[in-house]
Amino acid sequence: MIKDIINNIGNMFASVYDTSHIKAKILGTLIALIIFPIIKKFILSPIINNIKNPEKRYNWNKVVSYVFYFLLFFIVGSFWFEGFESIATFLGLVAGGVAIALKDPLSNIAGWLHIITRAPFKIGDRIQLGEYAGDVVDITFSNFTIMEMGDGDQNTGRLIHIPNGQIFINSLANYEKGFHFIWNEIPVLVTFESNWEKAKMLLQGVIKIKSEKYHFNANDMMKKASKKFMIRKTSLEPSVYTSVKDSGVELTIRHLCKPRDKRDIQEDIWETILKEFKKEIDIDFAYPTVRRFMNKEEGKSTMIEEKYVSNNKS
């Protein structure tokens, strides 16, 4: 059996490198390598460049490129790989070794197929994969590229190339698939001496006005998303929550917004809060401070005693 395999391999190389065929194969390869790029550059590329929509233009350019390289490989391979059918078993063993040696590249190709067929994200989506977050700007066989998102959820200008195989390893968050809104929280800290109840009412009024301005109502989007995902019904109205921190009373505004509008909306809300609090003499922002508390002069027992004495005098 081994002898037959060796003979088959020898016959294969003999057929490939036979002098009666070698010139025709070289000539056919050169013609294919010259004609295909000319067709792509002077016929297909001008047609694709006339597409005005940038997303459609990008997608068509990728499809044409994939088909182009596949046909070129197939045609050139048909010239040179005649007779390989007789050693399918040998090539299968070689393919197994190659699969082990090229684990990462093959994983990237599998990831690319997953991205193309299942579409966990597409060009233009804002995603987070592991520690990286940004807008998807390119997808290739080996990796996809995102425009990095930094502080304030705005682009930093840096491009990050992520291997496609990472989608099988890290958790993927898509900001624009399903429910297209995110909950944003803005903590506002006021001093213990401030009228925090009045401050809370002011914040509720501010976020109510801003929700009407930016159309935070996402009930229709929630109903649509709940048809595909198991999303429990919850209130989508903006709200203000109260909690106590070391330096004061924290009033947290919670509201819906679109991911790309987060920083602009947050800036608008903060400017309105600053203007409103400036008008109030009994509301002050808190910040980390160190103070001395004299229990004998400021404690509750002292205040109760003073009140008792004043009542007896009256």
N, C-alpha and C positions, 0 to 999 in steps of 0.2 A: 504493500500500500504506500509506504514511504517512497519507494522507487517511482511509483506512478505519479505521486504528487510532484516529485523533483522533475520528472519528465514533462509534466504539464507546465510547470513554471518555466522550464527551458524552452518549450514550444511557444509559450506566450511571449517571452522576450525575443525569441527568434522572429515571431510574426510582427512584433512592434518595430524591431530594428532591422528588418529586412531591407536591403538597399533598394529593392524594387518599389517599396512603399514609402520609405523615409522622406523622399523629396516631396511627394504629394502631401504627406501629413504636415510637413513643415510649411509648405505653401498654403494649405488650408488653414493652418493655425494663424499665420501672418495675415491672411485675408480677413479672418474673423476678428482678430485684434485691431485691425484698421477700420473695417466697415462698421462694427458695432459702436465704437466711440463717436464716429462721424454721424451716425443716425441719431444717437442720443443728444449730441451737442447741437446739431443744425436742424433737426426736425422735432424731436420730443421736447427739448428744453425750452425753445421759443414758445411752444404751445402752452407748457406749464406756467411759464413766466407771465403769460397774459391773464392768468387767473387772479382776480383782484383780492379775493378773500385770502388773507395770509394763512389761516389754518387749513383751508382746502388746498392751497398751493403747496404747503409743506407736506400734507398727506399724499397728494398725487406724486410729488417728487420722490418720496420714500418708496411708494409702490412701484413706480417706474424703475427706480434704481435696483430694487430687489429682483424684479422680473428680468431686468437687463443682465445682471450678474449671473443669475441662474441659467438663462439661455446661453450666455457666453461659456460658462463652465460646462454645460451639457454638450454644446456643439464641439468645443475643443476636446472634451473628454471622449466623445464618440470617435474622434480621429485616432486617439492614442491608446485607448483601453479596450481594444478588441481582444476577445479570447479570454477575458477575465471570468466568464461564467463558469468555466471548468474548474476553478479553484475557489469556489464560494466558501468552502469550509475553511480553507487557509486564511482568506480575507476576514472571515468571521472571528477567528482567533486573534488576528492582528487588530481588528476593530475593538475587541475586548481589551487588549493591552493599551490601545490608544485612549479608550474611554477612561481607564484608570489614570493614565499619565496626564490627560487633559480634562481632569475633573472640573476645574473652575471654569474654563471656557465653555464646556458643555452645559454646566449649570447656568451660565449666563444666557446661552441660547435657549434653554428650557424656560428661563425667566422671561426672555423676550417673547416666546410663544404664549406664555401665560398672560403677559401684558396685552398682547395683540388680540387674543381670543376672549379672555375674561374681562378685559378692560377695567382693572381696579383703579386706573387713572388714565388720563389722556393728556395730550398737549394742551397747556394752558391751565391745568388744574393746580391748585395749591395743596401740597401734601406734606406729611412729616413721616419719615422712615427712620426709625431709631433716633439718633441724635441730630439728624439733618432735617431741615424744613425749608421749603421754598416752592417756587413755581416751576412746573415741568416745561422745559423749552426744547428738548430733543430726546428721541428714543432711537437707539441703534441695536444691532445684534448683540453687542457685548455690554453696553451700559446705557443708562439714561442720564440726562443732565438737568439739574435744577438751578434756578437763580436763587441764591441763598437768601433766606429771610432772617433779618436781625431784630434788634430792639424795636418795639413799636409795630412789629409785624410788617415791616417795609423791607424792600430788597436792598441788599448791601452792594450789589454789583458784581459779586464773585460768583463764578460758575463752579458747581460741584458735580463731578462725574461719579455716579454710583453704579457698581456692577449690577446687572439685572438679577443675578442669583441672590442678592440681598433680600428680595421680596419674600423668599422662602424662609429667611432667618429672623428678620426683624418685623415688628408690628408696624402696619401701615395705617396712617390716618389721612383721610381725604376730606378736606374742608368743604368741598363743593359737590360731593356725591350724596344723594339722598336728601337730608335736611340741610339747606344751604346757609344756615345761620349758626352762630355760636353765641354762648352766653358770655358776656363781658362783665366784670365786676370792678367797681371803682371805690376803694376805701377812703372815707373822709374822717379824719380824726379831730375831734374838738375837745377842749379842756373839760375837766370835771366841773369847773365852776360855770361853764357855759350853759345856756338854756338849750339842752340837747333835744328836748321835745320840739321846740320851735325850729331848730336846725333840721330835724327829721322832716317836718312838714314842708320846709323850704325845698329840701332835696326831692321830696315826692312831687312837688309842683314842677320843679325843673325837669325831672325825667319824664313826667307826663307830657310836657310841652315838646320835649325833644323826640319822644316816641312818635308823636303826631307829625313832626317835621321830617323824620327819617323813615317813617312807615315801618316801624318795628313789628307790626302785626304780621305774624307768620302762620296764622291758623290754616290757610289753604295749603301752604307748603308742608305743614305737619300732617294734614290729612292725606296728602299724596304720598309722603314718605312712609306713613303707617300702613299703607297698602302693601308695601314691599318688605318693610322691616318691622320687627316687634318693638314698637315704640308706644309706651304707655301714655295715656292722655294726661297732660299736666298744664298748669296755667302758664301762659306765655306773656302775661302782663308784666311790665317792669315793676320792681319793688325796692324797698329800702329796709335793710336789716340792722338791728342794734346789737352791739356786743361791747364788752369792756376790755381795754388793754391797759398796759402799765402806765401809759402817759395820758390816758383820757378815754372818752367814749367814742367808739368807732361806729360810724354809720356807713354801711356798705350798699352802694347802688348796684343793682343787678338788672341787666337789660340785654335784649337781643340785638345783634348787629351782624352785618355781612363781614366776613374775614378781612376783605380788602379795605373796608371803610372804618375799621376799628380805631385807628390812630386819629383820623380826622374827627370822628364823632366824639372820642374821648377828649380831645382838645376843646371842642365846642362846649361840651358839658362842664369841663373844669373852668373855662373862662366865665361861664354864666354863674357857677358856684362862687367864684371869687368876687364877682360883682355883687351878688346877693348878700354874701356874708359881710362885705365891706359896709353895707348899710345898717347892720345890726350891731349895737354896742354890747349886747349880752351874749354874743357868740364869738369865740376865738378859736383859731386852729391850734391844735396841740402838737408838741414835738418832744423828743426825748429830753428830759430835764432832771436835775437832782435838786430836791428841796428838803428843808428841815421841818419836821412836824413836831410841835410842842404840845404834847398830849394834855398837860395841865392847863395850858392857855386855850388850846383849840379843840380838845377832845369833847365827846358828847357829854361826859359827866360834868365837865365844867359849864357847858352851855345849859344843861338842865338845872344845875345849882344856881346859876345867875338868873335864870327864868323864875326859879322858886323864890329867890330873894326879892326880885322885883315885884312879884305877885303879893308877897307878904307886906311890902311897903305900901302898895296901893290899897 
